[in-house]
Amino acid sequence: MTLTIVLLRMLACACLLLAAILPSVNAQTTPYGPHLWDAPVDPDILEHRVDDRLARAQKSLDQLLAVKGPRTIENTLALYDDAVMQLDTIGMQSGLMQIVNPDAAIRDRAQAMVQKAAAAGTALALNTGVYQALSAMDISSADAATQYYVKRTLLEFRLAGVDKDEATRAKVKSLSDDIARLSSQFGRNVQDSQLKVIVKNPAELVGLPADFIAGHKPAADGTITLTSDSPDVTPVLQFATNADLRRRIYLAYNNRAYPQNVQVLADLLKKREELANVLGYKHWSDLNAADKMVGNAQTISSFIDQLATASRPAADHEYQMLLALAKKDRPGLTDISVSDRQYYFEQLRKTAFDFDSQSARPYFPYDRVQQGVLDVAAKLFNVTFRPAKDAVVWDPSVAAFDVFDGDRQLGRIYLDMHPRPGKDQWFSSDPILDGKRGQQLPEVSLICNFSGGKPGEPGLMTYSEVTTFFHEFGHLMHWIFQGQQQWAGYSGNLESDFVEAPSQMLEEWMHDPKVLATFARHYQTNEPIPADLVTRANRADAFGRALWVRGQLLYTSVSFDLHNTPPDPAQIEKIFPANIKHFLPFEPVAGDHQIAAFTHLVGYSSAYYTYLWDKVIAQDFYSKFDHNNLLAPEVARRYRTTVLEKTGSMPASDLVTNFLGRPQSVDAFKLWMNQEFQ
């Protein structure tokens, strides 16, 4: 059901995440209503607010169940939707606080609240009285969107096991509670794990940007400490000439939460498989696909095979180019290590495409990039962003903006963009409040870990990091626009294997010289980024797309294979090396235990294919825009009104067809993947 989908997304990354205040604590409120983190807050107050929301949800459900006479939209669906909105709020904001709050005690209690929210969602999903009440409604005269909402909701109830006997429902509840607990623990273990790499000789940092070296001063004993946080890992893998340092930082990043998460994952896979079997499905992959665009596990398997075949020729060509370059650097080399691939990609961009990623970084200081992305989104989607001066934030570094369409307020976004102790180190968009027309405006946060945010540090970003910013901002816009509709439950009504399409499409705006000219300026001289540098950057960016697809197939296959066969704990640590050998030409690194830090296994579970599935859709969407003027309003307006604003009100396949004017095609994706050889 709706809450179940939201909780699954929340526990991923990605992904989707209480807004309650008791009058007795005199908390500050906003035009959007109170939030979990509003002052004053401590663990007990946080839980008190959760319990208050739970009570409000239960009151709506009690009213629904007490209805006498015919079931209608007004006396049944409206009350159900109110309960969903309360429960979504608990789950989303509890999940957010678990990954971002600076106070470890708050994070601990929030983790417990995530599990409490999941238990409430499971209880609702198995409530036969609510299911029967919704089933009994006469919706024949309702609008098509409402009819679809009811249809999807009843499907989710059935997939949750509401139509099973009492003993089966009790088993489902127990398993679902266990799955929520284990999922939360897996993510928290990764979040709390920061590994360190000690550099004893400064010469090991040769090749790294000057600002990186300046930001990592030697300790009294002369050593330099690097961490497994993204602002350290990404530059080392891309620029450091020392292969051993690249290997050590690669292992530090991938070995977070090892070994503890291996057992957590084994238990999680066992519980998921058992739940799928109890509900009548062969494997978890079958159950997890039943409410998505793909429909079944066989479609996922066929999709993997299709893209594996399509990507192989170009990927082989790309690898041979990389290997030839690497052999010049290290004569006698026979294979490129997976920890060295980013470095040789960067070297090839220099030699074959005359593009040095470091040459572009001075044009992308963080503050200017943030304003640039806001300005581009404002023009593209015909909105304005105004600093939300009344916003209460969970950390002083968080920026908040209200989104307006003319004088009409659409919602609020929060930008939490730099790493700090205790914060999740991934990049994600995490919703805060559902939107419900006339009752509640949507809110959503962006959780990133870019450089910058410190006095005197410009936070120079790479070309690919700015692309990531555009990607994540696409999620924000999607949430804001879809939250303008009649029902709060639309937020979880969309098939979750469509959620990456709008964000992946917005990445393409990063490649447009006219778009970059609006904000990319040198942080010292204010000179605009040279047009020829953008051209060279785009040529370099086109290289390696087939290998990128193969990399995504690796993660897709790992997530799918773990959930498409009976769980085998002995295979957990073997599955990454085996799939690297199958999909990638790179040599695995000994001691790599990245399975323990693969947090997408929590939320996406068997559905990591979503990224490639939606990349196909995104490229098809992008083909409809004027590539000579990506900021032209006409197509963007149609995209906003036919796709973003209709999310959850109809099947995702209809959203795609309505915008394209035809069924979805893989042709644009293939052109994108092979662009370097055209």
C-alpha positions as CSV (number, residue, x, y, z in Angstrom):
1,M,0.0,0.0,0.0
2,T,1.0,3.6,-0.1
3,L,2.9,3.8,3.1
4,T,4.7,0.6,2.4
5,I,6.0,2.0,-0.9
6,V,7.1,5.2,0.8
7,L,8.9,3.3,3.5
8,L,10.7,1.2,1.0
9,R,11.9,4.3,-0.9
10,M,12.8,6.0,2.4
11,L,15.0,3.1,3.6
12,A,16.9,3.1,0.3
13,C,18.8,6.3,-0.3
14,A,16.7,7.1,-1.9
15,C,15.0,7.9,-1.0
16,L,11.7,8.4,0.8
17,L,11.3,9.8,4.2
18,L,6.9,13.1,10.8
19,A,5.7,16.2,11.2
20,A,4.1,16.4,14.6
21,I,4.2,18.7,17.6
22,L,2.4,18.5,20.8
23,P,1.0,21.8,22.1
24,S,2.6,21.0,25.5
25,V,6.2,21.4,24.1
26,N,5.5,24.9,22.6
27,A,7.3,24.0,19.4
28,Q,7.7,26.5,16.6
29,T,5.5,25.9,13.6
30,T,5.7,26.9,9.9
31,P,3.1,27.5,7.1
32,Y,3.6,23.8,6.3
33,G,2.8,22.6,9.8
34,P,5.2,21.4,12.5
35,H,8.2,19.2,11.9
36,L,9.9,16.5,13.8
37,W,13.1,18.5,14.3
38,D,11.4,21.8,15.4
39,A,12.9,23.1,18.6
40,P,12.8,22.2,21.3
41,V,13.5,18.6,20.5
42,D,15.1,15.6,22.3
43,P,14.6,11.9,21.8
44,D,11.6,11.7,24.1
45,I,9.9,14.8,22.5
46,L,10.6,13.2,19.1
47,E,8.9,10.0,20.0
48,H,6.0,12.0,21.7
49,R,5.4,13.7,18.3
50,V,5.5,10.4,16.5
51,D,2.9,9.0,18.9
52,D,0.7,12.0,18.4
53,R,0.7,11.5,14.6
54,L,0.0,7.8,15.0
55,A,-3.0,8.8,17.2
56,R,-4.3,11.2,14.5
57,A,-4.0,8.4,11.9
58,Q,-5.8,6.0,14.1
59,K,-8.6,8.5,14.7
60,S,-9.2,8.8,11.0
61,L,-9.2,5.0,10.6
62,D,-11.6,4.6,13.5
63,Q,-13.9,7.1,11.9
64,L,-13.7,5.2,8.6
65,L,-14.5,1.9,10.2
66,A,-17.4,3.4,12.1
67,V,-19.2,4.5,9.0
68,K,-22.8,3.2,8.6
69,G,-24.5,2.9,5.3
70,P,-23.0,3.1,1.7
71,R,-19.3,3.6,1.3
72,T,-18.4,6.8,-0.5
73,I,-15.3,8.8,-1.5
74,E,-16.1,11.3,1.2
75,N,-16.8,9.0,4.1
76,T,-14.1,6.4,3.3
77,L,-11.4,7.3,0.8
78,A,-10.9,10.8,2.3
79,L,-10.4,9.4,5.8
80,Y,-8.1,6.7,4.5
81,D,-6.0,9.4,2.7
82,D,-5.8,11.5,5.8
83,A,-4.4,8.5,7.7
84,V,-1.9,7.8,4.9
85,M,-0.7,11.5,5.1
86,Q,-0.1,11.2,8.8
87,L,1.7,7.9,8.5
88,D,3.8,9.0,5.5
89,T,4.9,12.1,7.5
90,I,6.1,9.9,10.4
91,G,8.0,7.6,8.1
92,M,9.6,10.3,5.9
93,Q,10.7,12.6,8.7
94,S,11.9,9.8,11.0
95,G,13.9,8.4,8.2
96,L,15.4,11.8,7.4
97,M,16.4,12.5,11.0
98,Q,18.0,9.1,11.2
99,I,20.4,10.0,8.4
100,V,21.1,13.8,8.9
101,N,20.5,14.9,12.5
102,P,23.8,16.0,14.2
103,D,22.7,14.5,17.5
104,A,23.5,10.8,17.8
105,A,20.7,10.4,20.4
106,I,18.2,11.8,18.0
107,R,19.4,9.6,15.2
108,D,19.1,6.5,17.5
109,R,15.5,7.4,18.5
110,A,14.7,8.3,14.9
111,Q,15.9,4.8,13.8
112,A,13.4,3.3,16.4
113,M,10.7,5.6,15.0
114,V,11.3,4.3,11.5
115,Q,10.6,0.9,12.7
116,K,7.5,2.1,14.6
117,A,6.3,3.7,11.4
118,A,6.9,0.6,9.4
119,A,5.0,-1.4,12.0
120,A,2.1,1.0,11.7
121,G,2.2,0.7,7.9
122,T,2.2,-3.1,8.1
123,A,-0.8,-3.1,10.5
124,L,-2.7,-0.9,8.1
125,A,-1.8,-3.0,5.1
126,L,-3.2,-6.0,6.9
127,N,-6.4,-4.3,8.2
128,T,-9.2,-6.3,6.6
129,G,-11.8,-3.8,7.8
130,V,-10.2,-0.9,5.9
131,Y,-9.6,-3.1,2.8
132,Q,-13.3,-4.2,2.8
133,A,-14.4,-0.6,3.3
134,L,-12.3,0.6,0.3
135,S,-13.5,-2.3,-1.8
136,A,-17.1,-1.5,-1.1
137,M,-17.0,2.0,-2.4
138,D,-18.9,2.9,-5.5
139,I,-16.3,4.8,-7.5
140,S,-18.1,4.6,-10.9
141,S,-18.8,8.3,-10.9
142,A,-15.4,9.4,-9.6
143,D,-12.8,11.0,-11.8
144,A,-10.3,8.7,-13.5
145,A,-7.4,9.7,-11.2
146,T,-9.4,8.8,-8.1
147,Q,-10.5,5.5,-9.6
148,Y,-6.8,4.7,-10.4
149,Y,-5.8,5.6,-6.8
150,V,-8.4,3.2,-5.4
151,K,-7.3,0.5,-7.9
152,R,-3.6,0.8,-6.9
153,T,-4.4,1.0,-3.2
154,L,-6.4,-2.2,-3.3
155,L,-3.6,-3.9,-5.3
156,E,-1.1,-2.9,-2.6
157,F,-3.4,-4.3,0.1
158,R,-3.6,-7.6,-1.7
159,L,0.2,-7.7,-2.3
160,A,0.6,-7.1,1.5
161,G,-1.5,-10.2,2.2
162,V,-4.7,-8.6,3.5
163,D,-6.8,-11.3,1.9
164,K,-5.0,-14.1,3.6
165,D,-6.2,-16.0,6.7
166,E,-5.6,-14.7,10.1
167,A,-2.6,-16.9,10.8
168,T,-0.9,-15.9,7.5
169,R,-1.5,-12.2,8.2
170,A,0.1,-12.6,11.6
171,K,3.1,-14.2,10.0
172,V,3.3,-11.4,7.4
173,K,3.3,-8.8,10.1
174,S,6.1,-10.5,12.0
175,L,8.2,-10.8,8.9
176,S,7.5,-7.3,7.8
177,D,8.5,-5.9,11.2
178,D,11.8,-7.9,11.0
179,I,12.5,-6.6,7.5
180,A,12.0,-3.0,8.6
181,R,14.3,-3.6,11.6
182,L,17.0,-5.2,9.5
183,S,16.8,-2.7,6.7
184,S,17.1,0.2,9.1
185,Q,20.1,-1.4,10.8
186,F,21.9,-2.1,7.5
187,G,21.7,1.6,6.5
188,R,22.6,2.8,9.9
189,N,25.7,0.6,10.0
190,V,26.9,2.2,6.8
191,Q,26.1,5.7,8.0
192,D,28.1,5.2,11.2
193,S,31.1,3.6,9.5
194,Q,33.9,6.0,8.5
195,L,37.1,4.3,7.6
196,K,40.5,6.1,7.5
197,V,43.4,6.0,5.1
198,I,46.7,7.2,6.6
199,V,49.1,8.8,4.1
200,K,52.7,8.6,5.5
201,N,54.4,10.3,2.5
202,P,53.0,13.5,1.0
203,A,54.3,12.3,-2.4
204,E,51.4,9.8,-2.4
205,L,49.1,12.8,-3.1
206,V,50.8,13.7,-6.4
207,G,48.2,14.4,-9.0
208,L,45.5,15.6,-6.6
209,P,44.2,19.2,-6.9
210,A,46.0,21.9,-5.0
211,D,42.9,22.8,-3.0
212,F,42.5,19.2,-2.0
213,I,46.1,19.0,-0.7
214,A,45.7,22.4,1.0
215,G,42.6,21.1,2.8
216,H,44.5,18.1,4.2
217,K,47.3,19.4,6.4
218,P,49.8,16.9,7.9
219,A,49.5,16.1,11.5
220,A,52.3,16.6,14.0
221,D,53.9,13.3,13.0
222,G,53.7,14.2,9.3
223,T,50.9,11.9,8.4
224,I,47.9,12.9,6.5
225,T,44.5,11.4,7.2
226,L,41.9,10.7,4.5
227,T,38.5,9.3,5.1
228,S,35.9,7.1,3.3
229,D,33.7,10.2,2.8
230,S,32.9,11.1,-0.8
231,P,34.9,14.5,-0.9
232,D,38.1,12.5,-0.2
233,V,37.3,9.3,-2.1
234,T,36.3,10.8,-5.5
235,P,39.3,13.0,-6.1
236,V,41.8,10.3,-5.1
237,L,40.2,7.7,-7.4
238,Q,40.1,10.2,-10.2
239,F,43.4,12.1,-9.9
240,A,45.9,10.4,-7.6
241,T,48.8,9.0,-9.6
242,N,49.7,6.5,-6.8
243,A,47.9,3.2,-7.6
244,D,48.3,1.9,-4.1
245,L,46.6,5.0,-2.6
246,R,43.7,4.5,-5.1
247,R,43.4,0.9,-4.0
248,R,43.4,1.8,-0.3
249,I,40.8,4.6,-0.6
250,Y,38.7,2.3,-2.8
251,L,38.7,-0.4,-0.2
252,A,38.0,2.1,2.6
253,Y,34.9,3.3,0.8
254,N,33.6,-0.2,-0.2
255,N,34.4,-1.8,3.2
256,R,32.2,0.4,5.3
257,A,30.0,-1.6,7.7
258,Y,32.0,-4.8,7.0
259,P,31.8,-7.4,8.4
260,Q,28.7,-6.6,10.5
261,N,26.4,-6.0,7.5
262,V,27.1,-9.4,5.9
263,Q,25.1,-11.1,8.6
264,V,22.4,-8.3,8.6
265,L,22.0,-8.8,4.9
266,A,21.9,-12.6,5.2
267,D,19.0,-12.3,7.7
268,L,17.3,-9.7,5.5
269,L,17.4,-11.8,2.4
270,K,16.0,-14.8,4.4
271,K,13.1,-12.8,5.8
272,R,12.3,-11.3,2.4
273,E,12.3,-14.7,0.7
274,E,10.1,-16.1,3.5
275,L,7.6,-13.3,3.1
276,A,7.4,-13.7,-0.6
277,N,6.8,-17.4,-0.2
278,V,4.1,-16.8,2.5
279,L,2.3,-14.5,0.0
280,G,2.4,-17.0,-2.8
281,Y,5.4,-15.9,-4.8
282,K,8.4,-18.0,-5.8
283,H,11.0,-15.4,-4.8
284,W,11.1,-11.8,-3.5
285,S,11.9,-10.5,-7.0
286,D,8.5,-11.7,-8.2
287,L,6.7,-10.0,-5.3
288,N,8.7,-6.8,-5.6
289,A,8.0,-6.5,-9.3
290,A,4.2,-7.1,-9.1
291,D,3.3,-3.4,-8.6
292,K,6.0,-1.9,-10.9
293,M,6.2,-1.0,-14.6
294,V,8.0,-4.2,-15.3
295,G,5.3,-6.3,-13.8
296,N,7.3,-9.5,-13.2
297,A,10.8,-10.8,-12.6
298,Q,11.1,-12.3,-16.1
299,T,10.8,-8.8,-17.7
300,I,13.7,-7.7,-15.5
301,S,15.8,-10.7,-16.6
302,S,15.0,-10.0,-20.3
303,F,15.8,-6.3,-19.8
304,I,19.2,-7.2,-18.4
305,D,19.9,-9.5,-21.3
306,Q,18.8,-6.9,-23.8
307,L,21.1,-4.1,-22.5
308,A,24.0,-6.5,-21.9
309,T,23.9,-7.5,-25.6
310,A,23.4,-3.9,-26.8
311,S,26.3,-2.5,-24.7
312,R,29.0,-5.2,-25.2
313,P,30.5,-4.0,-28.6
314,A,31.0,-0.4,-27.5
315,A,32.2,-1.4,-24.0
316,D,34.8,-3.7,-25.5
317,H,36.1,-0.9,-27.7
318,E,36.2,1.5,-24.8
319,Y,38.1,-0.9,-22.6
320,Q,40.7,-1.5,-25.2
321,M,41.3,2.2,-25.5
322,L,41.7,2.4,-21.7
323,L,44.0,-0.6,-21.6
324,A,46.2,0.7,-24.4
325,L,46.7,3.9,-22.4
326,A,47.3,2.1,-19.1
327,K,50.0,-0.1,-20.7
328,K,51.9,3.1,-21.6
329,D,51.8,4.1,-18.0
330,R,52.6,0.6,-16.7
331,P,54.3,-1.6,-19.3
332,G,53.5,-5.3,-18.9
333,L,50.0,-4.5,-17.5
334,T,47.4,-7.1,-18.6
335,D,44.3,-5.9,-16.9
336,I,43.0,-2.7,-15.3
337,S,42.0,-3.0,-11.7
338,V,38.5,-1.8,-10.8
339,S,40.1,0.6,-8.4
340,D,42.1,2.2,-11.2
341,R,39.3,2.6,-13.8
342,Q,38.3,6.2,-12.8
343,Y,42.0,7.3,-13.0
344,Y,42.5,5.9,-16.5
345,F,39.2,7.3,-17.6
346,E,40.5,10.7,-16.5
347,Q,43.8,10.1,-18.3
348,L,42.1,9.1,-21.5
349,R,39.9,12.2,-21.4
350,K,43.1,14.2,-21.3
351,T,44.9,12.5,-24.1
352,A,42.1,11.5,-26.5
353,F,39.7,14.4,-25.9
354,D,41.9,17.2,-24.6
355,F,39.8,17.5,-21.5
356,D,41.3,17.7,-18.0
357,S,38.6,17.6,-15.3
358,Q,40.8,19.8,-13.1
359,S,40.7,22.5,-15.7
360,A,36.9,22.8,-15.4
361,R,36.7,22.8,-11.5
362,P,37.6,26.5,-11.1
363,Y,34.4,27.3,-13.0
364,F,32.2,25.3,-10.6
365,P,32.6,26.8,-7.1
366,Y,29.8,25.3,-5.0
367,D,27.8,28.5,-4.2
368,R,27.7,29.6,-7.8
369,V,26.7,26.1,-8.9
370,Q,23.8,26.0,-6.4
371,Q,22.5,29.4,-7.6
372,G,23.0,28.3,-11.2
373,V,20.9,25.1,-10.7
374,L,18.2,27.1,-9.0
375,D,18.1,29.6,-11.8
376,V,18.1,27.0,-14.5
377,A,15.2,25.1,-12.8
378,A,13.3,28.4,-12.3
379,K,13.5,29.2,-16.0
380,L,12.8,25.7,-17.2
381,F,9.8,25.0,-15.0
382,N,8.5,28.6,-14.7
383,V,8.9,28.9,-10.9
384,T,10.8,31.1,-8.5
385,F,12.8,30.1,-5.4
386,R,12.7,32.4,-2.4
387,P,14.9,31.9,0.7
388,A,12.6,30.5,3.4
389,K,13.7,32.8,6.3
390,D,11.1,31.2,8.7
391,A,12.3,27.7,8.0
392,V,13.6,25.6,11.0
393,V,16.5,23.4,9.9
394,W,18.2,20.5,11.5
395,D,21.7,21.9,11.0
396,P,22.9,25.5,10.5
397,S,24.4,24.5,7.2
398,V,21.0,23.6,5.7
399,A,19.5,26.1,3.3
400,A,15.7,26.2,2.7
401,F,13.8,27.8,-0.2
402,D,10.1,28.2,-0.9
403,V,8.9,27.4,-4.4
404,F,6.4,29.7,-6.1
405,D,4.6,29.7,-9.4
406,G,3.8,33.4,-9.7
407,D,2.1,34.3,-6.4
408,R,1.1,30.7,-5.7
409,Q,3.3,28.8,-3.2
410,L,4.0,25.2,-4.4
411,G,6.2,23.9,-1.6
412,R,9.5,24.0,0.1
413,I,12.9,22.5,-0.5
414,Y,15.8,22.0,1.9
415,L,19.5,21.7,0.7
416,D,21.8,19.8,3.0
417,M,24.8,19.6,0.7
418,H,28.1,19.1,2.6
419,P,29.4,16.2,4.8
420,R,29.6,16.3,8.6
421,P,30.1,13.7,11.3
422,G,27.1,11.3,11.7
423,K,25.5,12.3,8.4
424,D,24.8,9.8,5.7
425,Q,27.5,9.9,3.0
426,W,25.3,9.1,0.0
427,F,23.4,11.5,-2.3
428,S,19.7,11.3,-2.2
429,S,16.4,13.3,-2.4
430,D,14.4,12.6,0.7
431,P,10.7,13.8,0.9
432,I,9.5,15.4,4.1
433,L,5.8,16.1,3.5
434,D,3.2,14.8,1.0
435,G,1.4,17.4,-0.9
436,K,-2.4,17.5,-0.7
437,R,-4.2,20.3,-2.6
438,G,-5.8,22.7,-0.2
439,Q,-4.5,21.0,2.9
440,Q,-0.7,20.6,2.9
441,L,2.2,21.8,0.7
442,P,4.9,19.3,-0.3
443,E,8.3,19.5,1.2
444,V,11.5,17.7,0.2
445,S,15.2,17.7,1.0
446,L,18.3,17.1,-1.0
447,I,21.0,15.2,1.0
448,C,24.5,15.5,-0.7
449,N,28.1,15.4,0.3
450,F,29.9,17.9,-2.0
451,S,33.0,19.8,-1.1
452,G,32.6,23.4,0.3
453,G,30.5,24.7,3.1
454,K,33.5,25.8,5.2
455,P,34.9,29.3,5.6
456,G,37.4,30.1,2.8
457,E,36.7,26.9,0.9
458,P,35.2,27.5,-2.5
459,G,34.1,23.9,-2.9
460,L,35.3,23.5,-6.5
461,M,33.2,20.8,-8.1
462,T,34.0,18.4,-10.9
463,Y,32.0,18.3,-14.1
464,S,30.4,15.0,-13.0
465,E,29.6,16.3,-9.5
466,V,27.6,19.2,-11.1
467,T,25.8,16.6,-13.2
468,T,24.9,14.8,-10.0
469,F,23.5,18.1,-8.6
470,F,21.2,18.4,-11.6
471,H,20.2,14.8,-11.3
472,E,19.2,15.2,-7.6
473,F,17.4,18.5,-8.3
474,G,15.3,16.7,-10.8
475,H,13.9,14.6,-7.9
476,L,13.1,17.8,-6.0
477,M,11.1,19.3,-8.8
478,H,9.3,16.0,-9.4
479,W,8.1,15.9,-5.7
480,I,7.0,19.5,-5.7
481,F,5.0,19.3,-8.8
482,Q,3.3,15.9,-8.1
483,G,2.3,17.2,-4.7
484,Q,-0.3,19.7,-6.1
485,Q,-3.0,17.0,-6.6
486,Q,-6.1,15.9,-4.8
487,W,-4.8,13.0,-2.7
488,A,-1.7,12.7,-0.5
489,G,-1.5,9.0,-1.4
490,Y,-0.5,9.9,-4.9
491,S,3.0,10.2,-3.5
492,G,3.2,6.4,-3.2
493,N,0.9,5.6,-6.0
494,L,3.5,5.8,-8.7
495,E,5.4,2.7,-9.8
496,S,8.7,3.1,-8.0
497,D,10.7,2.0,-11.1
498,F,9.8,5.3,-12.7
499,V,11.2,7.6,-10.0
500,E,14.6,8.0,-11.6
501,A,13.4,9.1,-15.0
502,P,12.8,12.8,-14.3
503,S,16.1,13.1,-12.5
504,Q,18.2,11.4,-15.1
505,M,16.6,13.5,-17.8
506,L,17.6,16.7,-16.1
507,E,21.3,15.6,-16.2
508,E,21.3,16.5,-19.9
509,W,21.0,20.2,-19.1
510,M,24.5,20.1,-17.6
511,H,25.9,19.3,-21.1
512,D,24.4,22.4,-22.8
513,P,26.9,25.2,-23.4
514,K,24.1,27.8,-23.2
515,V,22.9,26.5,-19.9
516,L,26.5,26.4,-18.5
517,A,27.1,29.9,-19.7
518,T,24.4,31.1,-17.3
519,F,26.4,30.2,-14.2
520,A,29.8,28.6,-14.8
521,R,32.3,31.3,-14.0
522,H,35.9,31.2,-12.6
523,Y,35.8,31.5,-8.9
524,Q,38.7,34.0,-8.9
525,T,38.5,35.9,-12.1
526,N,34.7,35.6,-12.8
527,E,35.5,34.7,-16.4
528,P,32.8,32.6,-18.0
529,I,33.7,29.0,-18.8
530,P,35.2,28.8,-22.3
531,A,32.8,27.4,-24.9
532,D,35.6,25.1,-26.3
533,L,36.1,23.7,-22.8
534,V,32.5,22.8,-22.6
535,T,32.7,21.1,-26.1
536,R,35.7,19.1,-25.0
537,A,34.0,18.2,-21.7
538,N,31.0,16.9,-23.6
539,R,33.1,14.8,-26.0
540,A,34.9,13.3,-23.0
541,D,31.7,12.7,-21.2
542,A,30.4,10.7,-24.1
543,F,33.3,8.3,-23.8
544,G,32.7,5.3,-21.5
545,R,28.9,5.3,-21.6
546,A,28.8,1.6,-22.6
547,L,31.1,0.7,-19.7
548,W,28.8,2.8,-17.5
549,V,25.9,0.7,-18.6
550,R,27.8,-2.4,-17.9
551,G,28.6,-1.1,-14.4
552,Q,24.9,-0.4,-13.9
553,L,24.2,-3.9,-15.1
554,L,26.6,-5.2,-12.5
555,Y,24.6,-3.6,-9.7
556,T,21.4,-4.5,-11.3
557,S,22.4,-8.1,-11.5
558,V,23.7,-8.2,-7.9
559,S,20.4,-6.9,-6.6
560,F,18.3,-9.1,-8.8
561,D,20.3,-12.3,-8.3
562,L,20.3,-12.0,-4.5
563,H,16.5,-11.9,-4.6
564,N,15.7,-14.2,-7.5
565,T,17.1,-17.4,-6.0
566,P,16.8,-19.0,-2.5
567,P,19.0,-17.1,-0.1
568,D,22.5,-18.6,0.3
569,P,24.7,-16.8,2.9
570,A,27.8,-18.4,1.3
571,Q,27.1,-16.5,-1.9
572,I,26.8,-13.0,-0.4
573,E,30.5,-12.2,-0.5
574,K,31.0,-13.9,-3.8
575,I,28.3,-12.2,-5.8
576,F,30.1,-8.9,-6.5
577,P,33.4,-10.5,-7.7
578,A,31.4,-12.9,-9.9
579,N,29.3,-10.2,-11.5
580,I,32.3,-7.9,-12.0
581,K,33.9,-10.7,-14.0
582,H,30.6,-11.2,-16.0
583,F,29.8,-7.6,-16.8
584,L,33.1,-5.7,-16.6
585,P,36.5,-6.2,-18.1
586,F,38.2,-4.8,-14.9
587,E,40.0,-6.9,-12.4
588,P,38.3,-7.2,-8.9
589,V,40.3,-5.9,-6.0
590,A,41.2,-8.4,-3.3
591,G,39.7,-7.6,0.1
592,D,36.7,-5.7,-1.5
593,H,33.6,-6.2,0.5
594,Q,31.3,-3.6,-1.1
595,I,28.3,-5.8,-0.6
596,A,28.2,-4.6,3.0
597,A,27.9,-1.0,2.0
598,F,25.5,-1.4,-1.0
599,T,22.6,0.5,0.6
600,H,20.4,0.2,-2.5
601,L,19.8,-3.3,-1.3
602,V,17.7,-1.8,1.5
603,G,15.2,0.2,-0.5
604,Y,15.4,-0.9,-4.1
605,S,16.1,-4.5,-3.0
606,S,15.7,-6.4,-6.3
607,A,14.8,-3.3,-8.3
608,Y,18.2,-1.6,-8.9
609,Y,17.3,-2.1,-12.6
610,T,15.3,1.1,-12.1
611,Y,18.3,3.3,-13.0
612,L,18.8,1.7,-16.4
613,W,15.0,1.3,-17.0
614,D,14.5,5.0,-16.3
615,K,17.6,6.0,-18.3
616,V,15.9,4.6,-21.3
617,I,12.8,6.6,-20.5
618,A,14.8,9.8,-19.7
619,Q,16.6,9.7,-23.1
620,D,13.3,9.3,-24.8
621,F,11.9,12.3,-22.9
622,Y,15.0,14.3,-23.7
623,S,14.6,13.6,-27.4
624,K,11.5,15.7,-27.5
625,F,13.2,18.9,-26.3
626,D,14.8,21.6,-28.5
627,H,18.5,20.8,-28.2
628,N,19.3,24.2,-29.6
629,N,17.4,25.9,-26.8
630,L,16.9,23.6,-23.8
631,L,15.4,26.4,-21.7
632,A,12.6,27.1,-24.2
633,P,9.4,27.0,-22.2
634,E,7.0,25.2,-24.6
635,V,8.2,21.6,-24.3
636,A,9.1,22.1,-20.6
637,R,5.6,23.3,-19.8
638,R,4.1,20.3,-21.5
639,Y,6.5,18.0,-19.7
640,R,5.6,19.6,-16.4
641,T,1.8,19.3,-17.0
642,T,1.7,15.9,-18.6
643,V,4.3,14.0,-16.5
644,L,5.4,15.8,-13.3
645,E,2.0,17.2,-12.3
646,K,0.2,13.9,-13.1
647,T,2.5,11.6,-11.2
648,G,0.5,9.0,-9.2
649,S,-2.8,9.8,-10.9
650,M,-2.3,7.2,-13.8
651,P,0.0,4.4,-14.7
652,A,3.6,5.5,-15.4
653,S,3.4,4.0,-18.9
654,D,0.5,6.5,-19.6
655,L,2.6,9.4,-18.4
656,V,5.3,8.3,-20.8
657,T,3.0,7.8,-23.8
658,N,1.1,11.1,-23.1
659,F,4.3,13.1,-23.3
660,L,6.0,11.3,-26.1
661,G,2.8,10.9,-28.3
662,R,3.9,7.3,-28.8
663,P,5.0,4.2,-26.9
664,Q,8.4,4.2,-25.2
665,S,11.4,3.3,-27.4
666,V,15.0,2.3,-26.6
667,D,16.3,4.0,-29.8
668,A,17.3,7.3,-28.1
669,F,19.1,5.4,-25.3
670,K,21.1,3.4,-27.9
671,L,22.1,6.7,-29.7
672,W,23.1,8.2,-26.4
673,M,25.2,5.1,-25.4
674,N,27.0,5.0,-28.7
675,Q,27.4,8.8,-29.2
676,E,31.2,8.6,-29.0
677,F,31.5,6.4,-32.0
678,Q,29.0,8.2,-34.3
